[in-house]
Amino acid sequence: MATTTPAGVRGGHAGSEGAAASEGASAPADREASEAAMSPAADKGHPAFEGGSPMTHRQILEALSGLLLGMFVAILSSTIVSNALPEIISDLGGGQSAYTWVVTAALLAMTATTPLWGKLSDLLSKKLLVQMALIIYVAGSVAAGFAQNTGTLIACRVVQGIGVGGLTALAQVIMAAMISPRERGRYSGYLGATFAVATVGGPLLGGVITDTEWLGWRWCFYAGVPFALIALLVLQKTLKLPVVKRQVKVDWAGALLISAAVSLLLVWVTFAGDAYAWLSWQTYAMTGGAIALGLLFLVVETRAAEPIIPLRLFRNRTITLASLASLFVGVAMFAGTVFFSQYFQLARGESPTMSGVMTIPLIVGLFVSSTVSGLVITRTGKWKAWLVGGGFLVTGGLGLLGTIRYDTEYWRIAVFMAVMGLGLGMMMQNLVLCTQNQVAPRDLGAASSVVTFFRSLGGAVGVSVLGAVLADRVTRYVEDGLAALGPGGASMGQGGTGGGGIPDLDALPGPVRTVVESAYGHGVADVFLYSAPFALLAFLVTLFIREVALKGAPSGAPGTASDTATDTAGR
């Protein structure tokens, strides 16, 4: 049992609890922890439900229904526009950079605000926060549907991203507050299944909406609004968590600095190699500014009473390694969901609807592995083998996808996608799970959001970098292909990729269309190939994560911060 409390995980949390958190209160806290651990609710792995009785499986499912619906909305907001993006950008007169920024803007907002949502969940009502996130998402979605240019659309995507950041972070936090780590694997499977349904349903729904004349792509942004409103009502009725009333001390300075640092970094990555050279004064200014803001953020966090990211959490090796692995996994995960639509539509000439259908193997793999791993982890309490296996499969899947071309047999691509999906399903939720198993209840929101933050950061940076790589590769391959057509190739290819725009394949002459399709097929394959080393790094990092058997008491219960986590923290 717990005999010591390493400062890297439990101690040093100053602020609203003031003197009550002093060493003099440690003995009563230990007694409370022991009593909570021996209570019937803790034995069953379920927290108290309002009146003190343990939550049944049915009560947990009722409480999770609105939360899962909210998570469905969050994922849907990203996936539903993926297959519609080529047509959206074409209609609004944008190019490849606008295509990338429509995705990156939402990821950037989600990345920058995730730690803030997580910290707020440690201070305020989690139910109120998740409802606020839904309202913000609805506002951004409705505004995006009315956008008349790419600039307005990108701004609306930022608003959407803020709401999605809250939904993503709070879903993990609320689950941890209701369910013990040991039982959480079972319910994380439901979360993974929701993720899979939204991921496969989003592109399909978006493709159908885009291909339907009397609807059009603008309805892709409206489609999630009814689900969000239903989620609001369901959450109001079913989600009943105790409200932690504490003096709110939000680290606004830290939130601003981390947001500015990430934003500056992504702006640099997006325009480097296009608006200016990679080695230029703009590069030095932006990277230097991002580093300076990052260092200033670290200074602020060491002095903040309620830091947005408690740096002491990183004294725990599991949290540090899980965050690193999430960073690398984020690159692989978003590379798959963003660039497959361009491959199927621009390299194979498929419609938006068929583009969604053809990504089903990826989602089936994710659905199966996330569900099965959750059930097995619940029964055994062991999770590391799933992380290691997932890292291996993601690396292999991306490496195989790096060999595809525009005319590769579809069954091969389907197998490669399924391998990648199996790996992602094993890793995503379990990286959060192993982190939550290591922290005290007061740090649950911050720790959960840290892992989600790094995953989103990896995705945002990955999409920006890989989008720039894709644009460069496609341009190069098109030029080589047109040159191979002879003297008339250049004249026939005018407008194919001119000005960095998204080409209209139907308007191109036959030989030029083949060149463009080949260029996109090879370019997207290069994107997958360059993503594989990041997945390999995630695999190597998971090898060094020390496995700690999952606890049987809910993380949100009073005093359940000790025992296993404190015994093994920092190892």
Long-range contacts (C-beta under 8 A, 24 or more apart in sequence): 1-562, 1-563, 1-567, 2-30, 2-33, 2-562, 2-563, 2-566, 2-567, 3-567, 4-566, 5-562, 5-566, 6-315, 6-316, 6-566, 6-569, 6-570, 7-312, 7-315, 8-312, 8-313, 8-314, 8-315, 8-316, 8-569, 8-570, 9-312, 9-313, 9-315, 9-316, 9-438, 9-439, 9-440, 9-443, 9-565, 9-566, 9-569, 9-570, 10-440, 10-561, 10-562, 10-566, 10-569, 11-312, 12-312, 13-310, 13-440, 13-442, 13-443, 14-305, 15-247, 15-249, 15-305, 15-306, 16-123, 16-246, 16-247, 16-248, 16-249, 16-305, 16-306, 17-246, 29-559, 30-562, 32-558, 32-559, 33-558, 33-559, 33-560, 33-561, 33-562, 33-563, 34-559, 35-559, 36-553, 36-557, 36-558, 36-559, 36-560, 37-553, 37-559, 37-560, 37-563, 41-554, 41-557, 42-180, 42-552, 42-553, 42-554, 42-557, 42-560, 43-552, 45-179, 45-180, 45-182, 45-183, 45-552, 45-553, 45-554, 46-178, 46-179, 46-180, 46-183, 46-554, 47-177, 47-178, 47-179, 47-180, 47-554, 47-556, 47-557, 48-557, 49-240, 50-240, 50-242, 55-178, 60-178, 60-179, 60-187, 62-238, 63-178, 63-238, 63-239, 63-240, 64-175, 64-178, 64-187, 64-190, 65-234, 65-238, 66-231, 66-232, 66-233, 66-234, 66-235, 66-236, 66-237, 66-238, 66-239, 67-130, 67-171, 67-174, 67-175, 67-235, 67-239, 68-171, 68-190, 68-191, 68-194, 69-227, 69-230, 69-231, 69-234, 70-130, 70-133, 70-134, 70-167, 70-171, 70-228, 70-231, 70-235, 71-167, 71-168, 71-171, 71-191, 71-194, 71-195, 71-198, 72-194, 72-197, 72-198, 72-227, 72-231, 73-134, 73-137, 73-167, 73-224, 73-227, 73-228, 73-231, 74-137, 74-163, 74-164, 74-167, 74-168, 74-171, 74-198, 75-194, 75-195, 75-198, 75-199, 75-202, 76-198, 76-201, 76-202, 76-205, 76-223, 76-224, 76-227, 77-106, 77-137, 77-141, 77-160, 77-164, 77-224, 78-103, 78-106, 78-164, 78-202, 78-337, 79-198, 79-199, 79-201, 79-202, 79-203, 79-206, 79-337, 80-202, 80-203, 80-205, 80-206, 80-209, 80-220, 80-223, 80-224, 81-206, 81-217, 81-220, 81-221, 82-202, 82-203, 82-206, 82-337, 82-338, 82-340, 82-341, 83-203, 83-206, 83-207, 83-210, 83-341, 83-345, 83-352, 83-353, 83-355, 83-356, 84-206, 84-207, 84-209, 84-210, 84-217, 84-220, 84-352, 85-341, 86-341, 86-342, 86-345, 86-346, 86-352, 86-502, 87-210, 87-217, 87-352, 88-153, 88-217, 88-220, 89-150, 89-502, 90-501, 90-502, 90-504, 91-217, 92-147, 92-148, 92-149, 92-150, 92-153, 93-149, 93-150, 94-150, 94-501, 94-502, 95-499, 95-500, 95-501, 95-502, 96-467, 96-470, 96-471, 96-474, 96-500, 96-501, 96-502, 97-270, 97-271, 97-274, 97-467, 97-471, 97-500, 98-150, 98-154, 99-467, 99-502, 100-270, 100-463, 100-464, 100-467, 100-468, 100-471, 101-150, 101-154, 101-270, 102-150, 102-153, 102-154, 102-157, 103-334, 103-338, 103-463, 103-467, 104-266, 104-270, 104-460, 104-463, 104-464, 104-467, 105-154, 105-155, 105-157, 105-158, 105-161, 106-157, 106-158, 106-160, 106-161, 106-164, 107-161, 107-334, 107-456, 107-459, 107-460, 107-463, 108-158, 108-161, 108-262, 108-263, 108-266, 108-460, 109-157, 109-158, 109-159, 109-160, 109-161, 109-162, 109-164, 109-165, 110-161, 110-162, 110-164, 110-165, 110-168, 110-456, 110-460, 111-165, 111-262, 111-453, 111-456, 111-457, 111-459, 111-460, 112-165, 112-255, 112-258, 112-259, 112-262, 112-263, 113-161, 113-162, 113-165, 113-166, 113-255, 113-259, 114-165, 114-168, 114-169, 114-449, 114-452, 114-453, 114-456, 115-254, 115-255, 115-258, 115-308, 115-309, 115-446, 115-449, 115-450, 115-453, 116-250, 116-255, 116-308, 117-165, 117-166, 117-169, 117-170, 117-445, 117-449, 118-169, 118-170, 118-173, 118-308, 118-445, 118-446, 118-447, 118-448, 118-449, 118-450, 118-452, 118-453, 119-250, 119-251, 119-306, 119-307, 119-308, 119-309, 119-445, 119-446, 119-449, 120-250, 120-445, 121-169, 121-170, 121-173, 121-174, 121-444, 121-445, 121-449, 122-244, 122-306, 122-442, 122-443, 122-444, 122-445, 122-446, 123-244, 123-246, 123-248, 123-249, 123-250, 123-306, 124-243, 124-244, 124-248, 125-241, 125-243, 125-244, 126-170, 126-173, 126-174, 126-177, 126-241, 126-445, 127-235, 127-236, 127-239, 127-240, 127-241, 127-243, 129-166, 129-170, 130-166, 130-167, 130-170, 130-171, 130-174, 130-235, 130-239, 131-232, 131-235, 131-236, 132-166, 133-162, 133-163, 133-164, 133-165, 133-166, 133-167, 133-170, 134-163, 134-167, 134-228, 134-231, 134-232, 134-235, 135-163, 135-232, 136-162, 136-163, 136-166, 137-163, 137-164, 137-167, 137-224, 137-228, 138-163, 138-225, 138-228, 138-229, 139-163, 141-221, 141-222, 141-224, 141-225, 141-228, 142-221, 142-222, 142-225, 144-221, 145-218, 145-219, 145-221, 145-222, 146-218, 156-221, 165-456, 168-452, 168-456, 169-445, 169-448, 169-449, 169-452, 172-432, 172-436, 172-448, 172-449, 172-452, 173-444, 173-445, 173-448, 173-449, 174-239, 174-241, 176-436, 176-444, 176-448, 176-554, 176-555, 176-556, 177-241, 177-441, 177-444, 177-554, 177-555, 177-556, 178-241, 178-554, 178-556, 179-554, 180-550, 180-551, 180-552, 180-553, 180-554, 180-555, 181-433, 181-436, 181-437, 181-550, 181-551, 181-552, 181-555, 182-378, 182-381, 182-550, 182-551, 182-552, 183-378, 183-552, 184-378, 184-433, 184-436, 184-550, 185-373, 185-374, 185-375, 185-376, 185-377, 185-378, 185-383, 185-430, 185-433, 185-550, 186-374, 186-375, 186-377, 186-378, 187-374, 188-370, 188-374, 188-377, 188-429, 188-430, 188-432, 188-433, 189-370, 189-371, 189-372, 189-373, 189-374, 189-375, 189-429, 190-371, 190-374, 191-370, 191-429, 192-366, 192-367, 192-369, 192-370, 192-371, 192-373, 192-374, 192-425, 192-428, 192-429, 193-367, 193-370, 193-371, 195-366, 195-370, 195-428, 196-363, 196-364, 196-366, 196-367, 196-370, 196-425, 197-367, 199-337, 199-362, 199-363, 199-366, 200-356, 200-359, 200-360, 200-363, 200-364, 200-367, 202-356, 203-341, 203-352, 203-355, 203-356, 203-359, 204-353, 204-356, 204-357, 205-356, 206-352, 206-356, 207-351, 207-352, 207-353, 207-354, 207-355, 207-356, 207-357, 208-352, 208-353, 210-352, 210-353, 211-351, 211-352, 211-353, 241-556, 249-305, 249-306, 250-306, 250-308, 251-300, 251-301, 251-304, 251-306, 251-307, 251-308, 253-300, 253-304, 254-297, 254-300, 254-301, 254-304, 254-307, 254-308, 254-309, 255-308, 257-293, 257-294, 257-296, 257-297, 257-300, 258-294, 258-297, 258-308, 258-309, 260-293, 261-290, 261-293, 261-294, 261-297, 262-290, 262-457, 262-460, 264-289, 264-290, 264-293, 265-290, 265-461, 266-460, 266-461, 266-464, 269-461, 269-464, 269-465, 269-468, 270-464, 270-467, 270-468, 272-468, 273-468, 273-472, 274-468, 274-471, 274-500, 307-446, 308-446, 309-446, 309-450, 309-453, 310-443, 310-446, 313-439, 313-443, 313-446, 313-447, 313-450, 315-570, 316-438, 316-439, 316-569, 316-570, 317-544, 317-545, 317-546, 317-570, 317-571, 318-434, 318-435, 318-438, 318-545, 318-546, 318-548, 319-435, 319-438, 319-439, 319-447, 319-450, 319-451, 321-541, 321-542, 321-544, 321-545, 322-431, 322-432, 322-434, 322-435, 322-451, 322-545, 323-435, 323-450, 323-451, 323-453, 323-454, 324-454, 324-537, 324-538, 324-541, 325-387, 325-391, 325-427, 325-431, 325-538, 325-541, 325-542, 325-545, 326-431, 326-451, 326-452, 326-454, 326-455, 326-458, 327-454, 327-455, 327-457, 327-458, 328-458, 328-534, 328-535, 328-537, 328-538, 328-541, 329-391, 329-394, 329-424, 329-427, 329-428, 329-431, 329-455, 329-458, 329-535, 329-538, 330-454, 330-455, 330-456, 330-457, 330-458, 330-459, 330-460, 330-462, 331-458, 331-459, 331-461, 331-462, 331-466, 331-531, 331-534, 331-535, 332-394, 332-398, 332-420, 332-424, 332-462, 332-531, 332-532, 332-534, 332-535, 332-538, 333-424, 333-428, 333-455, 333-459, 334-458, 334-459, 334-460, 334-462, 334-463, 335-398, 335-462, 335-463, 335-466, 335-527, 335-528, 335-531, 336-362, 336-417, 336-420, 336-424, 336-528, 338-463, 338-467, 339-466, 339-470, 339-524, 339-527, 339-528, 340-417, 340-524, 342-470, 342-520, 342-524, 343-404, 343-520, 343-521, 343-524, 346-502, 346-503, 346-505, 346-516, 346-517, 346-520, 347-406, 347-517, 347-518, 347-520, 347-521, 347-524, 348-406, 348-517, 348-521, 349-505, 349-513, 349-517, 358-410, 358-413, 358-414, 359-417, 361-414, 361-415, 361-417, 361-418, 361-421, 362-417, 362-418, 362-420, 362-421, 363-421, 364-418, 364-421, 365-417, 365-418, 365-419, 365-420, 365-421, 365-422, 365-423, 365-424, 365-425, 366-421, 366-422, 366-424, 366-425, 367-421, 367-425, 368-422, 368-425, 369-421, 369-422, 369-423, 369-424, 369-425, 369-426, 370-425, 370-426, 370-428, 370-429, 371-425, 373-425, 373-426, 373-430, 374-429, 377-430, 377-433, 377-550, 381-549, 381-550, 382-547, 382-549, 383-430, 383-433, 383-434, 383-547, 383-550, 384-434, 384-542, 384-545, 384-547, 386-426, 386-427, 386-430, 387-426, 387-427, 387-430, 387-431, 387-434, 387-542, 387-545, 388-539, 388-542, 388-543, 389-423, 389-426, 390-422, 390-423, 390-424, 390-425, 390-426, 390-427, 390-430, 390-542, 391-423, 391-427, 391-535, 391-536, 391-538, 391-539, 391-540, 391-541, 391-542, 392-423, 392-539, 393-419, 393-420, 393-422, 393-423, 393-426, 394-420, 394-423, 394-424, 394-427, 394-535, 394-538, 394-539, 395-423, 395-532, 395-535, 395-536, 395-538, 395-539, 396-423, 397-421, 397-422, 397-423, 398-528, 398-529, 398-531, 398-532, 398-535, 399-529, 399-532, 401-525, 401-528, 401-529, 402-525, 402-526, 402-528, 402-529, 402-530, 402-532, 403-525, 403-529, 404-521, 404-524, 404-525, 404-528, 405-518, 405-521, 405-522, 405-525, 406-517, 406-518, 406-520, 406-521, 406-522, 407-521, 408-521, 423-535, 427-538, 427-542, 428-455, 431-455, 433-550, 434-545, 434-547, 434-548, 436-555, 437-548, 437-550, 437-551, 437-555, 437-564, 437-565, 438-548, 438-565, 438-568, 438-569, 439-555, 439-561, 439-565, 440-561, 440-565, 441-555, 441-556, 441-557, 441-558, 441-560, 441-561, 442-561, 444-555, 444-556, 458-534, 462-531, 462-534, 466-527, 466-530, 466-531, 469-523, 469-526, 469-527, 469-530, 470-523, 470-524, 470-526, 470-527, 471-500, 473-519, 473-522, 473-523, 473-526, 473-527, 474-519, 474-520, 474-523, 475-500, 477-515, 477-518, 477-519, 477-522, 477-523, 478-515, 478-516, 478-519, 481-514, 481-515, 481-516, 481-518, 481-519, 482-512, 482-515, 484-515, 485-511, 485-512, 485-515, 489-515, 546-571
